[in-house]
Amino acid sequence: MIDGAAVRVKVAETPGEWTGLVAVRLAVFCDEQKVPLSAELDEHDRNAVHALALVAPSEELPPGLEVARRGIASRASAQAGRYLPLSLAGARGGHKDDGSVAHAVGGARLLRRPHGVAQIGRVAVLPAWRGNGLGARLVRLLEELALARGYRQAVLHAQLPVQSFYERIGYVVDKAAGQFEEDRILHVRMTKVLSFDM
């Protein structure tokens, strides 16, 4: 529970949850970090597994979700359909989706890479919800999913300011890769061996 609101970390199962997750990514990456929309949402979203941190809907928006009042929810709705993950396409209009936008406060995605490697990325938590372990919970869920699918290593590209966060949860910098720029932000490649003993 954070600020009186229960937070659930789960895999996105409906278009409404996907749209809520897109709203978080737009708020964090596009609005806060100035990443161009064309670089933030991409073709990889269609085949990724997406995790989100979700708060139960209520009459009053939880802290940090006032971004929806600034038009991000409508922008997210406009973009979400273009990149709707294939795994959620069947849920559109189905019994799992009531058409509402989920109250997401964080999210992340998992991509398949060759040779038993899973790539974790797009880890984002709204500012008012940071520092409460949600990022670690999102990454952990995706690591567990990767393990269940037979992956033995996770890789990610960490922005330099959050490198220490990933080190605390077991990731190691790939020194051979060095620092590199993605969307005008310095990153390092980090890896973690996945095992059931993590």
RODO-2510 file (C-alpha; in nm, 4 decimals, decimal comma):
residues 198
     n   res          X          Y          Z
     1     m     0,0000     0,0000     0,0000
     2     i     0,1366     0,3430    -0,0995
     3     d    -0,0250     0,6649     0,0223
     4     g    -0,3315     0,4629     0,1196
     5     a    -0,3672     0,3044    -0,2249
     6     a    -0,3115    -0,0660    -0,2851
     7     v    -0,0799    -0,1303    -0,5811
     8     r    -0,0920    -0,4521    -0,7779
     9     v     0,1840    -0,5535    -1,0202
    10     k     0,0583    -0,7760    -1,3000
    11     v     0,0811    -0,8608    -1,6673
    12     a    -0,1334    -0,6394    -1,8906
    13     e    -0,4398    -0,8378    -1,9991
    14     t    -0,6736    -0,5826    -2,1556
    15     p    -0,6535    -0,2924    -2,4002
    16     g    -0,7564    -0,0622    -2,1120
    17     e    -0,4566    -0,1761    -1,9083
    18     w    -0,2320    -0,1299    -2,2124
    19     t    -0,3662     0,2246    -2,2617
    20     g    -0,3013     0,3057    -1,8939
    21     l     0,0531     0,1784    -1,9366
    22     v     0,1016     0,3897    -2,2494
    23     a    -0,0129     0,6946    -2,0484
    24     v     0,2622     0,6238    -1,7923
    25     r     0,5249     0,5873    -2,0641
    26     l     0,4176     0,9099    -2,2337
    27     a     0,4278     1,0970    -1,9013
    28     v     0,7699     0,9611    -1,7995
    29     f     0,9610     0,9241    -2,1235
    30     c     0,8041     1,1790    -2,3585
    31     d     0,6919     1,4584    -2,1241
    32     e     0,9462     1,4276    -1,8424
    33     q     1,2538     1,3067    -2,0331
    34     k     1,1712     1,4592    -2,3737
    35     v     1,2060     1,1329    -2,5687
    36     p     1,0281     1,1723    -2,9052
    37     l     0,7014     0,9797    -2,9313
    38     s     0,8309     0,8133    -3,2477
    39     a     1,1157     0,6597    -3,0427
    40     e     0,9120     0,5682    -2,7346
    41     l     0,6364     0,3510    -2,8801
    42     d     0,7685     0,1074    -3,1368
    43     e     0,7075    -0,2119    -3,3299
    44     h     0,8526    -0,4180    -3,0428
    45     d     0,5517    -0,3314    -2,8265
    46     r     0,3325    -0,5515    -3,0449
    47     n     0,5258    -0,8688    -2,9499
    48     a     0,6341    -0,7789    -2,5960
    49     v     0,4930    -0,8923    -2,2642
    50     h     0,3935    -0,5853    -2,0654
    51     a     0,3781    -0,5544    -1,6877
    52     l     0,2068    -0,2734    -1,5063
    53     a     0,1651    -0,1385    -1,1556
    54     l    -0,2042    -0,0784    -1,1097
    55     v    -0,4086     0,0997    -0,8450
    56     a    -0,7741     0,0193    -0,7894
    57     p    -1,0104     0,2696    -0,9515
    58     s    -1,1812     0,5139    -0,7197
    59     e    -1,3693     0,8420    -0,7427
    60     e    -1,0532     1,0353    -0,6573
    61     l    -0,7431     0,9864    -0,8698
    62     p    -0,4462     0,8458    -0,6771
    63     p    -0,1366     1,0689    -0,6402
    64     g     0,0464     1,1153    -0,9673
    65     l    -0,2508     1,0252    -1,1855
    66     e    -0,3495     1,3866    -1,2304
    67     v    -0,1490     1,3528    -1,5531
    68     a    -0,4691     1,2094    -1,7016
    69     r    -0,6333     1,5468    -1,6450
    70     r    -0,3629     1,7103    -1,8570
    71     g    -0,4633     1,5145    -2,1639
    72     i    -0,2154     1,2297    -2,1447
    73     a    -0,4935     0,9726    -2,1230
    74     s    -0,6455     1,0942    -2,4490
    75     r    -0,3015     1,1049    -2,6149
    76     a    -0,2365     0,7521    -2,4872
    77     s    -0,5687     0,6289    -2,6224
    78     a    -0,4855     0,7754    -2,9617
    79     q    -0,1454     0,5996    -2,9701
    80     a    -0,2236     0,2754    -2,7869
    81     g    -0,4303     0,1241    -3,0663
    82     r    -0,1438     0,1544    -3,3145
    83     y     0,0859    -0,0494    -3,0910
    84     l    -0,1634    -0,2780    -2,9187
    85     p     0,0235    -0,5967    -2,8263
    86     l    -0,0903    -0,8942    -3,0318
    87     s    -0,1611    -1,0864    -2,7114
    88     l    -0,4284    -0,8280    -2,6214
    89     a    -0,5924    -0,7915    -2,9602
    90     g    -0,8456    -1,0639    -2,8820
    91     a    -0,9420    -0,8916    -2,5560
    92     r    -1,0666    -0,5819    -2,7407
    93     g    -1,4365    -0,5628    -2,6704
    94     g    -1,4214    -0,8964    -2,4899
    95     h    -1,5291    -0,9869    -2,1402
    96     k    -1,1961    -0,8723    -1,9927
    97     d    -1,2165    -0,5185    -2,1295
    98     d    -1,4793    -0,2679    -2,0252
    99     g    -1,3285     0,0096    -2,2385
   100     s    -1,1920     0,2098    -1,9445
   101     v    -0,8312     0,3244    -1,9074
   102     a    -0,6599     0,1478    -1,6182
   103     h    -0,5118     0,3530    -1,3354
   104     a    -0,1526     0,2532    -1,4068
   105     v     0,1307     0,4160    -1,2119
   106     g     0,4189     0,2137    -1,3588
   107     g     0,5123    -0,0355    -1,6245
   108     a     0,7829    -0,2326    -1,8046
   109     r     0,8172    -0,4684    -2,0992
   110     l     0,9876    -0,7979    -2,1799
   111     l     1,1246    -0,8830    -2,5245
   112     r     1,2580    -1,2107    -2,6595
   113     r     1,6180    -1,2087    -2,7764
   114     p     1,8208    -1,4950    -2,9264
   115     h     2,0231    -1,7477    -2,7261
   116     g     1,8100    -1,7620    -2,4127
   117     v     1,8287    -1,3887    -2,3436
   118     a     1,5346    -1,1753    -2,2343
   119     q     1,5461    -0,7980    -2,2719
   120     i     1,3721    -0,5867    -2,0094
   121     g     1,2972    -0,2274    -2,0959
   122     r     1,0671     0,0710    -2,0787
   123     v     1,0685     0,0535    -1,6976
   124     a     0,8771     0,3615    -1,5851
   125     v     0,7082     0,4758    -1,2643
   126     l     0,5197     0,8039    -1,2248
   127     p     0,7163     1,0527    -1,0082
   128     a     0,4761     1,0496    -0,7119
   129     w     0,5095     0,6690    -0,6918
   130     r     0,8889     0,6377    -0,7093
   131     g     1,1010     0,5150    -0,4201
   132     n     0,8445     0,2593    -0,3043
   133     g     0,9832    -0,0521    -0,4710
   134     l     0,7460    -0,0541    -0,7694
   135     g     1,0268    -0,0549    -1,0267
   136     a     1,1875    -0,3551    -0,8580
   137     r     0,8518    -0,5357    -0,8422
   138     l     0,7907    -0,4755    -1,2139
   139     v     1,1372    -0,6016    -1,3085
   140     r     1,1022    -0,9040    -1,0789
   141     l     0,7713    -1,0041    -1,2391
   142     l     0,9287    -0,9900    -1,5849
   143     e     1,2338    -1,1871    -1,4660
   144     e     1,0033    -1,4587    -1,3316
   145     l     0,8129    -1,4693    -1,6617
   146     a     1,1419    -1,4918    -1,8516
   147     l     1,2569    -1,7816    -1,6325
   148     a     0,9270    -1,9625    -1,6826
   149     r     0,9799    -1,9298    -2,0598
   150     g     1,3276    -2,0789    -2,0423
   151     y     1,5426    -1,7643    -2,0489
   152     r     1,8580    -1,7765    -1,8379
   153     q     1,9853    -1,4203    -1,8772
   154     a     1,8256    -1,0775    -1,8728
   155     v     1,9722    -0,7735    -2,0408
   156     l     1,8645    -0,4103    -2,0228
   157     h     1,9824    -0,0650    -2,1216
   158     a     1,9921     0,1499    -1,8078
   159     q     1,9970     0,5262    -1,8123
   160     l     2,3039     0,6415    -1,6180
   161     p     2,1039     0,8136    -1,3402
   162     v     1,9287     0,4836    -1,2540
   163     q     2,2254     0,2488    -1,2956
   164     s     2,2532     0,2094    -0,9161
   165     f     1,8866     0,1027    -0,8956
   166     y     1,9556    -0,1886    -1,1300
   167     e     2,2785    -0,2767    -0,9461
   168     r     2,0775    -0,3045    -0,6214
   169     i     1,8506    -0,5632    -0,7841
   170     g     2,1363    -0,7747    -0,9174
   171     y     2,2317    -0,6293    -1,2576
   172     v     2,5960    -0,5860    -1,3575
   173     v     2,7331    -0,3355    -1,6090
   174     d     2,8671    -0,4903    -1,9284
   175     k     3,1948    -0,2961    -1,9345
   176     a     3,2755    -0,4148    -2,2870
   177     a     2,9680    -0,2317    -2,4195
   178     g     3,0702     0,1009    -2,2628
   179     q     2,8359     0,3976    -2,2447
   180     f     2,6122     0,4746    -2,5395
   181     e     2,3393     0,7173    -2,6289
   182     e     1,9752     0,6273    -2,6874
   183     d     1,7343     0,9113    -2,7574
   184     r     1,9972     1,1646    -2,6454
   185     i     2,0270     0,9966    -2,3014
   186     l     2,3429     0,8136    -2,1879
   187     h     2,2904     0,4438    -2,1116
   188     v     2,4898     0,1382    -2,0083
   189     r     2,4162    -0,2230    -2,0974
   190     m     2,3512    -0,4351    -1,7888
   191     t     2,2990    -0,8084    -1,7475
   192     k     2,1763    -1,0517    -1,4857
   193     v     2,1887    -1,4300    -1,4733
   194     l     1,8382    -1,5578    -1,4072
   195     s     1,7836    -1,8497    -1,1751
   196     f     1,5139    -1,9768    -0,9441
   197     d     1,7420    -1,8849    -0,6522
   198     m     1,7357    -1,5105    -0,7292
***
